[in-house]
């Protein structure tokens, strides 16, 4: 049996009332439900509903049964809807600014305002106002689910989606987001839920390739999970579950005994197994550190050599055109200036951050002019692109069907075969290594104080790198596709000043974007650099951006050579 512990992060709780004497409990699937102090399961209720319940209980004891219940305190229905719409807009702005936790809190305020209106009679508040309130409530729940997905709060995302599906059982946005969250939980029960959600989406939108891909992905993951469980049980039955660990421990014990024997013959002090193991680990770590530093030094030398080659080529070209040669520093500055001008005015607002509805249109309404990789291959119209199938042998029914389809006149593959190779794991490893090599420095830079000192800027950590990479062969010609999103930590040191840190975000690290045109957003940590060094720090931050682009270019070249 596999045990999975699911923790909630800072998405707002589904029951927002501070008046409820409640605690959190888990249902059968590990999701969160609300229970009262005596253990009775309670539905979600708002502060207004909690006050109503208390008022009703008191009225039952002190007044005749037919006495009219007091109206809940708080804003009028129309004011509630207006305030909820404002909360939704504020949440969208926070999400766009990269603050999903703050966005979730704003969405929660809107949910608290509109949820009581769902049970109102249309005649009491007006049919149009109730429709408007329900619409904003659904949008708030969907946006809350999206904010939770961005924080990896999978269970909360499922709960928000569930609330929408209670009102609209075929809401494709809710189905998609619940399916994505359930897929991440990676338990058999949740994977079955994800498969059901994506299957329903395929029924509702047969032309939605994203839904079909996710449906196939979850089916394959379920198959793998069941196979892993089968192998685990088989290994346990054969007694081989810990064989590898025992073998490793046996090698360590033999090496330790050799060391004890050597020390005894040499007349040295005895050493315990724990102390020996600790020293061996330190030696191994030191060796790995040295190897890493040597590799990093080699890559830096290669980068400088390549930079020197480009500089010399540029000067040779300038001489042939009768122009004056450039110094290395001037050439670097000119290269940076040209790249900056090329990117000027090309800032792209990310649709999914700016407006959630636009993101869903992008995911759920596939554009016919784009191909399998959403247009990156640019070889086939979407309606004509068959779903890729694994080749299992010439005599298999799948292969026969594929051959039959090709002969029938598939626009993208009239003359040959198609093959796809997933290289995501390799690409992530190499791209991570390249990004960590991004750094710039100079031993003598004129500081704002007038003195000279050393300045350096470097990427210190790859905080996240998500996406995939595939090599697709069309008519035996390879197409190297990749699509990643990266978040990096950086540090800038200026003379004796305290180092300033921050985050670089690369939202569109993909094959269709030239490295020189990569959008790299930056955010200082805390208050950022002081006013005195702000200009210099910004200058070196831009140089670090260029170093990141150079490393991406190096990765791209390395990737192109892979087959």
GIWONOR-V596451 format. One record per pair of residues at least 24 apart in sequence whose ideal C-beta (glycine too) atoms are under 6 Angstrom apart, sorted by the first residue. I is the first residue (numbers start at 1). J is the second residue. Records with the same first field share a line. If there is no record, write none. Layout:
I=J / J
This chain:
4=187
6=30 / 155
9=151 / 153
10=101
11=104 / 148 / 153 / 156
12=104 / 105 / 108
14=44 / 159
15=44
16=108 / 112
17=46 / 47 / 50
19=47 / 50
20=50
29=189
31=155
46=112 / 115 / 116
48=72 / 74 / 116
77=117 / 125 / 129
78=129
80=113
81=132 / 133
83=113
84=110 / 113 / 114 / 136
85=136
88=140
95=353
96=353 / 354
100=147 / 150 / 151
103=147
104=144 / 147
107=140 / 143 / 144
110=140
111=140
138=164
142=173
143=356
145=177
146=356
154=181 / 184 / 185
157=181
170=204
172=201 / 204 / 364
173=360
175=200 / 201
183=218
191=218 / 221 / 222
194=218
208=364 / 366
209=366
210=363
299=437
336=546
339=516
343=517
350=507
373=481
376=481 / 512
377=479
379=412
380=411 / 412
384=411
388=420
415=475
416=475 / 476
419=473
420=470 / 472
421=471
422=470
423=469 / 471
424=468 / 469
427=469 / 482
428=465
430=555
431=555
432=462 / 465
434=551 / 554 / 555
435=459 / 462 / 551
437=551
438=547 / 548 / 551
440=543 / 544 / 547
447=495
448=532 / 533
453=495
455=494 / 540
456=493
457=492 / 540 / 544
459=488 / 490
460=489 / 491
461=489
462=488
463=487 / 489
480=559 / 560
481=511
482=511
483=510
484=509
492=537 / 540
494=533
497=533
500=529 / 537
501=525
515=549 / 552 / 553
516=549
518=549
520=545
